[in-house]
Structure formats: C-alpha cells, structure tokens
Amino acid sequence: MLSVMFIKSETKELKPFQKLSIPDACEMTETLETHYQRMKKKAHADFFILDEEDQEVYAGTLSIGLGHSRHIVDHIKKKLSSLKMDDIQEARKRSFLEQLEKEVPDHLKTTDGSFSLEEEKEDDVQTNQKPILSTRNRRLIYGGGILSLLILSATCFSTVATSQDRAETIQDLQKQVKLEQKITGTYERALLGDSEGALKRLSSIDEQSLTKEQKNVYMSLLVDQKKYKEAVKLQGNHPEAVESMISKKGDVNELKEFQQAFPSPNGAFDLAYHEQRWEDMMSQSGVEMTDKRYEMKAYGYLKLDKVKEAKEAAHIQSQDLNQKIETYEKTKKEIEETKKQVEEENKKDKKDENKIKSLTDQQKKQEEALKNL
C-alpha cells in the first residue's frame, strides 16, 4: 500500500509529516483544489509518496487552485506523462502509476483510465520541481542487481528553477545542471552494467554535492562491488545504514560477508532471520528494534509455535503479519481436527483404510502448509 506525506505546505489543511492513505489524499486535495479555485487562491505543497516500508519512492510539488490537476494522483500522472524516458524507465513509470491508480477512489478516477494526459503548465510563481521516481519498482523488471538504484533522467531529476524561497544565480543554476547531468549519466552507465565506470565517476564528485538519495545509489554500487569499507565511510562511518540496506535486499551471502567485516547485533539478528535460525535470532541482545524487526521477531515466534508471543510482538499492526498469524492458528486447528479423525478411525473395529489414507495425506498437506507459511 502506498501513502502520501506532505513535508511542506502553504495550506493549513495539509499538515506536514502527517501520513495519509492514497484515497484520503485524493479526496482531500480534490476538495482543496475546488475550494481554492472558487476562492481564487493559490498554494503549493511538497510531498513524498511512501511505500509499505515508509521508503520514499516519489517526491514532488503539488499546485493547488491553479486548475492544473484534479487531485494529487492526477498531478503525478500528468507530471510523469510529460517526461521522455527509455523503455526500462517507461515500464517502471507505468508500474508506479498503475499502483497509484488502483488506490484512487472510483469517483475520482480519470474517465479514459489512460496515463497519456496533457502536460501540466506551471505558474510563474511555482517551484518548477521535477518529480523524482525511485526504482524500488525496478524489482518488477529485474530480479536482482542493485535493487535500490535510482536511475533518473536529466528532465526527471533536475531541480534548477527558482522560487520565492530560493535565490540562486544563473551561474549557480548552470553549475547545478552540469553536476546533475554528470550524476545522471553515471546512473545510466550503472544500469547498462558498467558499475566500475560508474563508481569511478562518482568517486570524482564531492560527496557534499550528493543528496541523500544519490549517496544511497553510490552505496548500492559500492556494496554490489563488495567495497564495504567505502560504503560505510560514505555513510559517515555508520555500518548500520549499509547493513540495513543489504538486509532489505535479502541477499544472505552478501549479508553474511558484511557481518564478518562489520559485526553488529543488528547484523546478527537480520542474518539469523534470513537463515531461519529462529532461536538464535530471539537470543540476540543489543539489537536496535525497528518496526520491521518487530515484524521479523513476531514471525520468528510464529515459526517457534509461540502464537501468544507472536501476537504481542506484532503490535506494529502489520496486515500481512496479522494475516499469517490468523492463518497459522486456523491451520493448527485443522491439523488437530484431522489428527483426531485419524485416531477415531483407527479405533474402529472395522477400519476404513482408504479414509485413513486420505486423512493422513490431508494432514501432511496441512503440516506442509504450516511449515511454508
């Protein structure tokens, strides 16, 4: 499930750092757009689109009251449709837009359902900030590689226009464009498989000039080349950030190598989870518990047949985890009922061997389903 978080807003209705569901955000921004047009008012709001792990997958600026878009998803669709991308980026873009469209309330969907909408025109006062589309959706195109790599086109990535809050000179803007074009070209080289070349170019760029997202891309390339020391240094000598990124990828061998180079309680916990060593995971102390690790711990309890503890650990309200707990309890009950039927059938003087075999096979399937949950 995707969500919206406004981080800066000129309206009192859109509160900063309040997370909204896509349906709620569409309803709210549609109402605001109508109201502001009627009152002949204008406003702008910076926002993030977050994934189910609260990771930023898109950043943009919404214009309100200008008649450019009906609501926030309509804005994103119009903005992205105006960007020229290569085939891979186009597939990623369409995947992202389809995810958004699914969550838009029916009465707010576009009539034709297409994404080829007219390009949004910008007001002179508006910050002409182009959207940033992350490649977390890249998993739909690639099964491995640098999963967190951001491949940004120059038009998609550039943030060089002025606003009332920014007073850069033309010379500063020209320098910024050149730097971002250099970084963009580097990402394109990485996508084509030239990781070494991309790393060489990134290493020539002043780290202070890189944004947080760009540093994450750089870190991904370094980890992909097993240059763990450089990756940790890039993150301010905080191995936790690198370990967390590797853990999210789910590459057990890579996580094991990094844990050997930079041992930590967090790494030991995550590695035990990925290797399904539930007892070792539970016994690990000094772990920095996040919502994700609480989920992992609850799942570990479930695999150890400690349903009560799993429920207590699942306080972070993960829908997927709660569904697994519910399925686990249901399957356990079904197994017990099947066992009871087999026992009763075996006690009969005249046994029905076919029925016993059928029930036994059924029990095996239920136990397998429980094991694979």
C-alpha positions in Angstrom: 0.0 0.0 0.0 1.3 3.4 -0.9 0.8 6.5 1.2 1.4 10.3 1.0 3.3 12.5 3.4 3.3 16.3 2.9 6.5 17.8 4.2 5.9 21.5 3.4 2.6 23.1 2.7 1.2 26.6 2.2 -2.2 25.4 3.4 -3.3 24.7 6.9 -5.4 21.7 5.7 -2.3 19.7 4.6 -0.4 19.2 7.8 3.3 18.5 7.5 4.5 15.0 8.3 1.1 13.5 8.6 0.8 10.2 6.6 -2.3 9.8 4.5 -3.6 6.9 2.5 -3.9 7.5 -1.2 -7.7 7.6 -1.1 -7.7 10.1 1.7 -5.0 12.2 0.0 -7.0 12.2 -3.3 -10.2 13.2 -1.5 -8.5 16.0 0.5 -6.6 17.5 -2.4 -9.6 17.3 -4.7 -11.7 19.2 -2.1 -8.9 21.8 -1.7 -8.4 22.3 -5.4 -12.2 23.0 -5.8 -12.2 25.3 -2.8 -9.1 27.2 -3.8 -10.3 27.7 -7.4 -13.6 29.1 -6.1 -11.8 31.4 -3.7 -9.2 32.3 -6.4 -6.4 31.3 -4.1 -3.2 29.6 -4.9 -0.9 27.4 -2.8 1.9 24.8 -3.2 2.7 21.7 -1.2 5.9 19.5 -1.2 5.2 15.8 -0.7 6.5 12.3 -0.7 4.9 9.1 -1.9 5.9 6.3 0.5 5.8 2.6 0.1 4.7 0.0 2.6 8.0 0.3 4.4 7.8 4.1 4.6 10.6 4.5 2.0 10.4 7.4 -0.4 9.5 6.3 -3.9 8.5 9.7 -5.4 8.9 13.4 -4.5 7.1 16.3 -6.0 5.4 19.7 -5.5 1.6 19.9 -5.8 0.0 23.1 -7.2 -3.4 23.9 -5.6 -6.0 26.2 -7.0 -4.4 26.6 -10.4 -6.6 24.1 -12.2 -3.6 22.0 -13.3 -4.8 18.8 -11.8 -7.9 17.4 -10.1 -6.0 15.8 -7.1 -2.6 14.6 -6.1 -2.5 11.4 -8.2 -3.8 13.3 -11.2 -0.9 15.7 -10.7 1.6 12.9 -10.6 0.2 11.2 -13.7 0.3 14.5 -15.7 3.8 15.3 -14.5 5.3 11.9 -15.3 3.4 11.6 -18.7 5.3 14.7 -19.9 8.7 13.1 -19.3 10.5 11.2 -22.0 12.2 8.0 -20.8 13.8 5.0 -22.2 12.0 1.6 -22.4 13.1 0.5 -18.9 12.2 3.7 -17.2 8.9 3.8 -19.1 8.0 0.3 -17.8 8.9 1.4 -14.3 6.9 4.6 -14.6 3.8 2.7 -15.8 4.1 0.2 -13.0 4.2 3.0 -10.4 1.3 4.8 -12.0 -0.8 1.6 -12.1 -0.1 1.1 -8.4 -1.3 4.6 -7.7 -4.4 4.2 -9.9 -5.6 1.1 -8.1 -5.9 3.1 -4.9 -7.7 6.1 -6.3 -11.4 6.2 -5.3 -13.6 5.2 -8.3 -15.4 8.6 -8.4 -12.0 10.4 -8.7 -10.5 8.2 -11.5 -9.9 9.7 -14.9 -12.6 8.9 -17.4 -10.4 7.2 -20.0 -8.1 5.5 -17.5 -5.0 6.3 -19.5 -1.8 7.9 -18.5 -1.2 9.9 -21.6 -2.5 13.2 -20.3 -1.6 16.7 -21.4 1.5 18.2 -19.9 0.9 20.3 -16.9 1.7 24.0 -17.2 3.5 25.7 -14.4 2.6 29.1 -12.9 5.5 31.6 -12.8 5.5 31.6 -9.0 5.6 27.8 -8.6 8.7 25.9 -7.9 9.3 24.1 -11.1 10.4 21.0 -9.3 10.5 17.9 -11.4 9.5 14.6 -9.8 11.9 12.0 -8.6 10.9 8.4 -9.4 12.7 5.8 -7.4 13.5 2.4 -8.8 12.0 0.3 -6.0 9.5 -0.7 -8.7 12.6 -1.9 -10.7 12.1 -5.3 -9.0 9.3 -5.9 -11.5 11.8 -5.6 -14.3 15.0 -7.0 -12.7 15.2 -10.0 -10.4 18.4 -8.9 -8.8 21.3 -6.4 -9.1 21.2 -3.0 -7.4 17.6 -3.0 -6.2 17.8 0.4 -4.6 19.5 2.1 -7.6 17.8 5.3 -8.7 18.1 5.8 -12.5 17.0 9.4 -13.1 16.7 11.1 -16.4 18.0 14.7 -16.6 14.5 16.1 -17.1 13.2 13.9 -14.3 15.9 14.8 -11.8 16.7 18.4 -12.4 15.5 20.9 -9.7 17.0 24.0 -11.2 14.2 26.5 -11.4 13.9 29.4 -9.0 11.2 30.1 -6.4 10.4 32.8 -3.8 12.3 30.7 -1.3 15.4 30.2 -3.4 17.6 33.0 -4.9 20.2 31.1 -6.8 22.0 33.0 -9.5 22.0 31.9 -13.1 25.6 30.8 -12.7 24.8 28.7 -9.7 22.0 27.0 -11.7 24.2 26.3 -14.6 26.7 24.6 -12.3 23.9 22.6 -10.7 22.6 21.4 -14.1 26.1 20.3 -15.2 26.6 18.4 -11.9 23.2 16.7 -12.1 23.8 15.8 -15.8 27.1 14.2 -14.8 25.4 12.2 -12.0 22.5 11.2 -14.3 25.0 9.9 -16.9 26.7 7.9 -14.2 23.5 6.2 -13.2 22.8 5.3 -16.8 26.2 3.7 -17.1 25.4 1.6 -13.9 22.1 0.5 -15.4 23.9 -0.7 -18.5 26.2 -2.8 -16.3 29.3 -0.6 -16.1 29.4 -0.4 -12.3 33.1 0.1 -12.2 32.9 3.0 -14.6 30.0 4.5 -12.6 31.9 4.1 -9.3 35.0 5.8 -10.8 32.9 8.8 -11.9 31.0 9.0 -8.6 34.3 8.9 -6.7 35.4 12.1 -8.5 32.3 14.0 -7.3 32.5 15.9 -4.0 30.4 13.9 -1.5 29.0 17.1 -0.2 27.4 17.7 -3.6 25.4 14.5 -3.4 21.9 14.3 -2.0 20.8 11.6 0.4 19.2 9.6 -2.4 22.4 9.9 -4.6 24.5 8.7 -1.7 22.2 5.7 -1.4 22.8 5.0 -5.1 26.5 5.3 -4.6 26.4 3.0 -1.6 24.4 0.4 -3.6 27.1 0.4 -6.3 29.8 0.0 -3.7 28.0 -2.9 -2.0 27.4 -4.5 -5.3 31.2 -4.5 -5.9 31.7 -5.7 -2.3 33.5 -2.5 -1.3 32.1 -2.5 2.1 34.6 -0.2 3.8 34.0 2.6 1.2 30.2 2.2 1.6 30.5 2.5 5.4 32.7 5.6 5.0 30.2 7.1 2.6 27.6 6.8 5.3 29.6 8.7 7.8 31.2 5.5 9.3 27.8 4.2 10.3 27.7 0.5 9.2 24.1 0.2 10.4 22.9 2.1 7.3 24.7 -0.2 5.0 23.7 -3.4 6.9 20.0 -2.3 6.8 20.2 -1.8 3.0 21.7 -5.2 2.5 19.2 -6.9 4.8 16.3 -5.3 2.8 17.7 -6.8 -0.4 17.6 -10.3 1.3 20.9 -11.4 -0.1 22.0 -13.8 2.6 25.6 -14.3 1.3 26.1 -10.6 1.0 24.7 -10.0 4.5 27.0 -12.7 5.9 30.1 -11.2 4.2 29.2 -7.8 5.6 28.6 -9.2 9.1 32.0 -10.7 9.0 33.6 -7.4 8.0 31.4 -5.3 10.3 29.9 -7.5 13.1 27.0 -6.0 15.0 23.9 -7.2 16.9 21.7 -5.8 14.2 23.5 -7.8 11.6 23.4 -11.0 13.7 19.7 -10.6 14.2 19.0 -9.9 10.5 21.2 -12.8 9.3 19.6 -15.2 11.7 16.2 -14.2 10.4 17.2 -14.7 6.7 18.8 -18.1 7.6 15.7 -19.1 9.6 17.7 -19.6 12.8 14.8 -18.5 14.9 16.2 -19.4 18.4 19.5 -17.6 17.6 17.5 -14.6 16.4 15.5 -14.5 19.6 18.5 -14.7 21.8 20.4 -11.8 20.2 20.7 -8.9 22.5 21.6 -5.2 21.9 19.5 -5.1 18.7 18.1 -1.7 17.5 14.5 -2.7 17.1 12.6 -1.1 14.3 9.0 -1.8 13.1 10.5 -4.1 10.5 12.5 -6.0 13.1 9.4 -6.3 15.4 7.7 -7.9 12.4 10.6 -10.3 12.0 10.6 -11.2 15.6 6.9 -11.8 15.6 7.3 -14.1 12.6 10.1 -15.9 14.4 7.8 -16.6 17.4 5.2 -17.9 15.0 7.8 -20.4 13.5 8.6 -21.5 17.0 4.9 -22.2 17.6 4.6 -19.4 20.2 1.5 -17.7 18.9 0.8 -15.7 22.1 4.3 -14.1 21.9 3.9 -13.5 18.2 0.7 -11.6 18.8 2.3 -9.5 21.5 5.3 -8.7 19.3 3.0 -7.8 16.3 1.9 -4.5 17.9 3.1 -2.6 14.9 -0.2 -3.6 13.1 1.2 -5.3 10.0 -1.7 -6.5 8.0 0.4 -9.2 6.3 1.8 -10.4 9.6 -1.6 -10.5 11.3 -2.9 -12.5 8.3 -0.1 -15.0 8.8 -0.9 -15.4 12.5 -4.6 -15.9 11.7 -3.7 -18.5 9.0 -1.3 -20.2 11.4 -3.9 -20.6 14.1 -6.5 -21.8 11.6 -4.2 -24.4 10.1 -3.0 -25.6 13.5 -6.7 -26.2 14.5 -7.3 -28.0 11.2 -4.3 -30.3 11.8 -5.6 -31.1 15.3 -9.0 -31.9 13.9 -7.5 -34.2 11.2 -5.4 -36.0 13.8 -8.4 -36.6 15.9 -10.3 -38.0 12.9 -7.4 -40.4 12.1 -7.2 -41.6 15.7 -11.0 -42.2 15.8 -10.9 -44.1 12.6 -8.0 -46.3 13.8 -10.0 -47.2 17.0 -12.8 -48.7 14.9 -13.1 -52.5 14.7 -13.7 -52.2 11.0 -11.2 -49.6 9.8 -11.7 -47.8 6.5 -8.2 -47.9 5.2 -9.0 -45.6 2.3 -10.4 -42.9 4.6 -7.4 -43.2 6.9 -5.0 -42.8 4.0 -7.0 -39.8 2.7 -7.0 -38.2 6.2 -3.3 -38.9 6.6 -2.5 -37.3 3.2 -4.6 -34.3 4.2 -2.7 -33.9 7.5 0.6 -34.0 5.6 -0.6 -31.2 3.3 -1.7 -29.2 6.2 1.6 -29.6 8.1 3.5 -28.6 4.9 1.3 -25.5 4.5 2.1 -24.6 8.1 5.8 -25.1 7.6 5.8 -22.9 4.5 3.8 -20.1 6.0 
